[in-house]
Amino acid sequence: MSVIIEISVVLICIYWGLKMGGLGVGLAGGFGLAVLTLGLGLEPSAPAIDVILIIMSVVTAASTMQAAGGMEWLVHHAGNLMRRHPKYINVLAPIITWCMTIMAGTGYTVFSTLPVISEVAKEIGERPSRPLSAAVVASQVAISGSPISAAMAAMISIMEPAGVSFLQIMAICLPASFIAAMVAAFVASRQGCELKDDEVYQQIQKEDKQQVTSVTKEIDPKAKYSVFLFALATCAIVLYAAIPSLRPAFPSGDIMTTRDIIIVSMFAAACLMVPMCNIHPDRIIKTTTFRSGMSSVAVILGIVTMGSTVVNAHLPEIKEFAGSLLHSYPMLLSLVLFGTCTLLMSQGATTPLIVPLALSLNVPHWAILASFVAVTGVFVLPTYPTSLAAIEFDSTGSTRMGKNIFDHPFMLPGLTGVIVAIGFGFLLAPAVL
C-alpha cells in the first residue's frame, strides 16, 4: 500500500508540474520530495550535484555568447547557407540545427533558425513542415550526442566512475544521434502533400492572411568572437576529456575530472567574452538561454531527486523484478529511457534518474550507451517548446497538430530516427566497449 501511495505522489506531482510548465516542474518535484520525506519518512537521495554544476557552467557560457550576439551570428550564416542551396533545405536545415545543438549543448538554439527555415522553404515552394519538423527533431536528438548537454553531463558523470571513458561514450552516442537526425530528415522530407496542394494553405491564401516579413538586423562584428571562444572551450573539453594524460595531475595522485574541466573551460570562455565583445554582465541573465537553462537546474533538483528517492527506497524489489529482465533483454532499457523522457519532457532530468538505476540493475555498459539516444522522447507530444515554435513560425499552416494527440509532423520522423539509431548503437557499442 505504501508503494502505491509513493508512486501516486510522484505521478501527481509530475502532472501538476507539467500543467504549471517551465520552472513549475521543478517546484512540483520539490513539493513531492517534501511529502515523501517529511510526510512519509523516506530517506532523500543525494541531488545530482555534478550534473547541476556542469549545466550551470555551460548555460552561463552559452548565455554570454547569446548576449554578445553569437547566436544571431550563427543564424545569419546558417540562413545564408540555406539560401545559397535552397533545393537541399530538407537536409541542410536538420544538419545546421544538429550542429548548433551539439556545439551549444541546448536544443533551444533552434528557435532562432526556425523563421529562416520557414521563409526559405516558402520562397522555393517547399512544404515548410518538412524542413521544420526535421530541424526540430534533429535539435532534440542531438542532445544525446552533445558533449556539453545536460543529459550528456549526467551520462559522463555517471559512467566515467564506472570505468567508461569519455571517448568511448562519444564514439557511440555522437554518431547514433547524427544517424537519428538524418533518418528523421529523410522521413520528414516525404511527409505530407506538396505545399500548393495543401488545403489549409489554400484557405490561408484565399483569406489573404499570409504575412511574409523579413527583418534584417545588423550583426555586431564582435559577435563572432564569442562563437570562437565558445567553440574553443568546447574543443578544449573534448581534448582533455578524450586524452586523460593531458589533464593536470595533483600531489594526491588524482587527475582533474571531466566535470571540473567543463566548469573551468566554460567559465573562462564566458569571462573572456565580456571584455572582447563589450557586453555588460547584466545582459547575460536576461537571455532566453539563461532563463531556460537555470530552470532546468530546478527541474533536475526537484523531479530527479523526488524520483530517485522512491527508487532508492525500493531498489531491492526493483532489482528482483526488473534486474534479470533488463540483463537478459538490455534493449528494453531504451523503452524505459524513451517513456520516462516522454513523461518528464526533459532529457537532462531523465538521464540522472534512469542511468544510475540501469547500472544498479547490472545492465551492460555497452547497452546503456547504445540505448542512450532513446532519451530524446520529447517529440512525442507536440507541446515541447521547440515543436510549438515550429508550428507558430509556419505561416502556411503546413506544420500543425493533427486531429489526435500523436498525429503531428514530428512524431513519425522522430520515432523512426530513434529506432534506427538504437539499432545502430546496439551494433556499434559492443565493438567499442
N, C-alpha and C positions, 0 to 999 in steps of 0.2 A: 504493500500500500504506500509506503514511504517513497519508493522509487517512482510510482505513478505521480505522486504529488510533486516531487522534484522535477520530473520531466515536464509536467504541466506548467510549473513556474517558468522554466526555460522557454517553452514554446509560446506562452502568453507574453512574456517579456520581449521575445523576438518579434512577435506580431505587433505588439504595442510600439516597439521601436521603429519598425518599418512604416507603420502608419504615421508616426511623427516625422520620419525622414531625417537624413543628414546626421547631425550630432545626436539627435534623439535616440538613434540605435544604441550608441554607447551609453547614454544616460539610462535607458531602459535596462541594459545589461548590468549597470551598476546597481540599480534598484533590485533586480533579480538576485544579484550576488548578496545583497543585504538580507533578502528574505531567506536565502539558502543558508547563510552563515549565522546571522543573528537570530533568525526565526526558527530554522530547522536544525541548527547545530552542526552543519558540515564544515570541515576544515577548508579554508580558502586555498586555492592553488596559487603558486607563485606567478606573478604577472610576467608577460613576455618582455622583460626589460631590454634584452639585446635587440629585439625587433623594433621596439619603440624608439630606442636611441638611434638606430640606423635610419628609420623613417624620418625622424625629426631632422637629422643632419642632411639627408638627401632633399627633403622638402624645402629646407632653408636655402640650399644652393639652387634648386630649380626655381624657387620663388624669386630669388635675387636675379637670376637670369631673365625671368619674365619681367620683373620691374625694370631691368635695363633695356628691354625691348628685344631680347634674344629670341623669344618665341615668335614675335612678329617678323623678325629677320628670316627665321626658318620657314615660316609660312609663305613669305614673299617669294623666296627662291623655289619652294615647292610648287607654288602656283605657276611660276614661270615655266617650270619643267613640264607641268601638265598641259599648259597652253602651247608649248612647242611641239608636244606629241599627243594631241587630243585623242587620236584614234586608239591609243593604248591606255586610256584613263582607267579602265577596269582593272588593269594590272598595276599601273603607276600609283593610283590612289592608295590601295592597301599596302604596297611596298613602302610608300612615304610614311604613312601613319604607323606602320610596324617599326620602321627605323627610328622615328621620333620617340615612340614609346620605349623602345629598347634603350635609347640614349638617355631619356629623361626619367624613366622609371615610373611614369604615370600615364595611363590611357587618356587622361583629360587633356593632353596636348592636342587631341583630335578636334576639340571644339573649334580651334582657330582655322583648321583646314576644311571643315565641312562646308562653309559658304563658298569657298573656292571650288571645291569638287562639284557642288551642285551647279554653280554658274557655268563651269567649263562643260559639264555634261549637257546642259540645256543649249549651249552655243552650238554644239555639234549634233543635236537631235538625239542624243543617247538618253535612255531612261535613267534619271538620276538615282533611282533606288538601287540600281546595280552597283555603281562605284561607291555610293554612300554606305550601303549595308556591308560591302566588302571592307571598306575603310574602318568602319566601326568595329566589326568583328576582329579585324587584324590588330587594332589597338588593344582589344581586350585579351586576345590570346598571346600577344607579345609580352604581357605581364609575366607569364610563366618562363620567359626567356631572358628578360632584362636583368643584368647583374646587380642593379640597384633598386629594383622594385620592392615594395613592402613584402610581397609574397616570397620573392627570392631571398630577401634578407632573412626571413624566417627560415626558409629552407637551408640556407648556408649555416646559420647559427645553430640549427638542429643537427644537420648531417655532418658537419666538419668534426664535432666531438665524437661522432660515431665512426670516424675513420674514412669518410668520403671527402675527397679533395674538391676544391673549388673548380679546378679544371675538369674533373670528371662530371661534376654537376652541369657545367655549362656545355660540355661536349654532347650531352644528351638533351638537355632542356632547350638550348638555343635552336638547334636545327628542327626539333619537334614543333616548337612554336611557329617557326617560319613555314614549315610544311602545312600546319593547320591554317595559317593565314592564306597561303596560296591555293589550297584546296577550297577554302571558303570563297576566295575571289573567283575561282573557276565556276563554282556552283552559282554564285550571285550573278555572274555575267550572263547566265542563261535563265534567270528568273523573270517572270512577267512578260507581258506583251510589249511590243515596241511603243515608244512614248506617243507617237502620233495616233496609235490605236487605243490608247488608254481612255476609258470612258470618263474617269474623274478629271483627267487633264483636258479633255474636250469640253467638259462642262465649265471648267475654270476659264477656258478661252472664250466661251460664249458669254459668260458673265463679266468678262474683262476684269477679272480680279487678280490676274497675274501681275506682279510688280517685280521688275528687274532693276535692281540698284547696284551700282558699282562705286564703292568708295575707295579712293586712293589715299592712303595715309603715308606720310613721309616717314621713312625709317631712319632712326638715328644712326649715323655711321659708326658710332662707338658700340652699337648693339652687338655687332659680330664678335667683339672681344669677349663678351660674356659667354657666347656659344663656344668659342675656342677654349676658354678656361674650364667650362663645364665638361667639354669633351676631353680635355687634358686630364682632369681629375678622374673621369670615368676610366680612361686608358690606364692611369696610374693604379687605380684599384684593381683592374683586371690583371695588370702585370704583376703586382705584388702578391695578389691572391693566387695567381697561377704558378708563380715561381717562389715557393717559400724561402729559398736560400737568399733571396733579396731582402727579406724582411729584417728589420732591426732585431738584434738579439740582446738580451738583458743579463746582468750578472747572475740572476736567479736561474738562468738556463732556459727561460721561456722566450718565445719569439712573439712579435706583435701579431695580434689576432686580426682576422679579416674585419671584424666589427670595428676595431679601432682604426684600421686603415681607411675604411669607408668614412668614418666620422672625421678623422683628421683631414683627409683629402677634400671632402665636400665643404667643410668649414673654411679651409684655407682658400679654396676657389671662390667661395662666396665673399670672403673678406676682400680678396683682390678685385672682384668685380665692382665693389663700391667706389673706390677712387678711379679705377680705369674707365668706368662707364659714367662716372659723375652722377651717381644716384644717392638719394638720402635713404638711410635705413628704414625710415618710417614707411616708405613706399613698398617695402618688401612684404610687410604684414597685411597690406591691403590687397594683395594679388589673390586671384581665384585659386592659384596653386597652393598658396599658404593656407587659405581657409579650408580647402578640401583635404589637404594633407594632414593638417593638425586635427581635423575632425576624425580622420581615420585612426589617429592615435587613441582618441577617446573610445572609438568603436572597438579597437583591439583590447584596450584596457578593461572595458566593460563586458562585452559579449564573450570574448575568448576566455577571460578569467572566470566568468559565470559558467560557461560550458565545460571548461576543464575541471572546475570544482566538482561538478556532478560526475564527470568521467573518472576522476581520481578516486572519488568515494566508492565507486563500484567497479574498479578496474579488475579485481579478481573474477567477478561474474562476467565481465565483458570478455576477458581472456578465455574463459571457459566456453562461452557461447560462440565468439567470433574468431578466436585466435587460430584454431585449426582450419577453419573455413577459408580465412584470408591467406593462410600459409599455403594451403592446397590450391587455391584459386586466386592468386595475387591480383589478377586483373579486376577483381571486384572492388579493389581499392579505388579505382578510377570512378566507379559509380558513387562511392562514398564521398570522394572529393567533389565530384560534379553536383551531387544532390545537396551537399552542405553549402557549397558556394551559391547555388540557386536559392537556397533558403536564406542565407545570411546576406546575399548580394555584395559580397566582399571577398576578393582573393586573399587580401592581406590578413583577414580575420580567419579564413578557413584553414590556411596553412599551419599556423601555430596551434590550432585546435586538433587537426586530424593527423598531421605527420608524426608528432610525438606518440600519439595513440598507435599508429601503424608500427612504429619502432618497438613499442612495448609489447605488441602482439607478434613480434618476430617476423614481420613481413620483410622479405629480402630487400636489401638496399637498392638493388637494380630495379626492382618492381616499383618502389616508391618514386624513383626518378622517372621511370617510364610512364607512370600514371600522372605525373605532375601537371601535364598540360590540361588535364581534366579539371583543374582548379579554376578554370575560366568559364564557369557556367552562368555568368551574369547576363548573357544574351537571351536566356530562356524567356524571361518576362520582358516585355518592351518598355518597362518603366525605369530601366537603368538610365542615368543622366545622359550618357553619350548617345544612346539609342533614341531617347526623346528629342535630343538636339538635332539628330539627323532628320527626324520626322518634321520638326519645326522649320528647318532650313530649306526643305524641298518645297518650293512654291508651286511645283507642278502637281503635287498631291500623289505622286507615284510611290513615295515612301510613306506608308500608312499602316496603321493597325488593321487587322482583319476583323471579321465578324466574331471570331472566337479569340480566346486569350493567346493561343500559341501560333496562329496563322499570320505571322508578321514576317517581313523580309529578312530578319536577322537569324531566324530560327534554323532553317534548313542549311544555309552556308556554315553557320557556327557549329551545328551538331555534326555535319559531315566532316568538317575540318578537324574537329576534336577527335572523332572516331578514327579517322585515318592517321592522325598524329600519334594516338595511343598505340595503334598497331605498329607504326614505325618505331616508337620508343621501345616496345617490347622486343623488337628485332635488334635494335642497336644497343640497348642498355646492358644485356649480358656480355656483349663483346667488350664494352668499355670497362665494366667492373669485373 
